[in-house]
Amino acid sequence: MRMTTGRRAVQGMGVVLGLFGVTGIGMTHILFPGLHCYACPWAITVCPVGLVQNLVIFGTVPFFWVGAMIVYGVVAARGFCGWFCPFGTLNDLLSFRRARIRSSLSYGKFLILLGTLVGAWALTDTIFCKLCPAASLEASLPYLFLGVAKVNGPFLIHMATLGATLLGMVLIARFWCRYLCPMGAILALFNRVSLLHLEWNRTECTGCETCVDACPMGIDPRQEHDGHNCIKCGACTESCVPDSLKLRCGPRKAK
């Protein structure tokens, strides 16, 4: 329970940072380590997926973007999905139904990332932003209530993608994080090298598989803790009776 409480507190910090512009602080040049729309009226940070599209459109070499992604990747990789991302937090809150992950479909997030980059280059437009459910929730709806946006074609498209995503979240725990999130795909590239990592003591494991049942991503944490689907949330470590799984932050032990 202590880890769950701590994770909820950190997730709350992620939401607060995402909406910190409500205090009157303006936009910064900080890249947000998760999926958070920079078009949100209260955003002070930049969405990495939105920014990289603009860099592709204008043909700018993304030194700052690449550097920031490497830092985030080395520090926690997909741990940001499990501990900090506001849209990941929404996934958590709607995770009523656990299900084993369909491994082949989980590569969809990499296809979404590739399509996002190719679409920005080919169409010179931020296509993903026009479909992103996080943008639907954090920008389209607030601007509608503020009287700035109108119910038109683009707004209805956003509502359709948001509705479909929310339904997916209810039916399958962490649906968006598992199968579709391009930001998760970026961070997943660093999952095997990040300082935040799971360690499994094979000799202490009893094979009870309570960790498998507890995992919101539907993976076997013993075998897939370094794979691209592990969000390092620590749910498996809390359920592990023999304490053979541990979430650590620091240099990895040599195997």
Buried (B, 14 or more C-beta within 10 A) or exposed (E): EEEEEEBEEBBEEBBEBBBBBEEEEEEEEEBBBBBBBBBBBBBBBBBBBBBBBBBBBEEEEBEEBEEBBEEBBEBBBBBBBBBBBBBBBBBBEBBEEBBEBEEEEBBBBBEBBEBBBEBBEEEEBBBBBBBBBBBBBBBBBBBBEEEEBEEEEEBEBBBEBBEEBBEBBEEBBBBBBBBBBBBBBBBBBBBBEBBBBBBBEEEEBEEEEBBBEBBBBBBBBBEBBBBBBBBBBBBBBBBBEEEBBBBBEEEEEEE
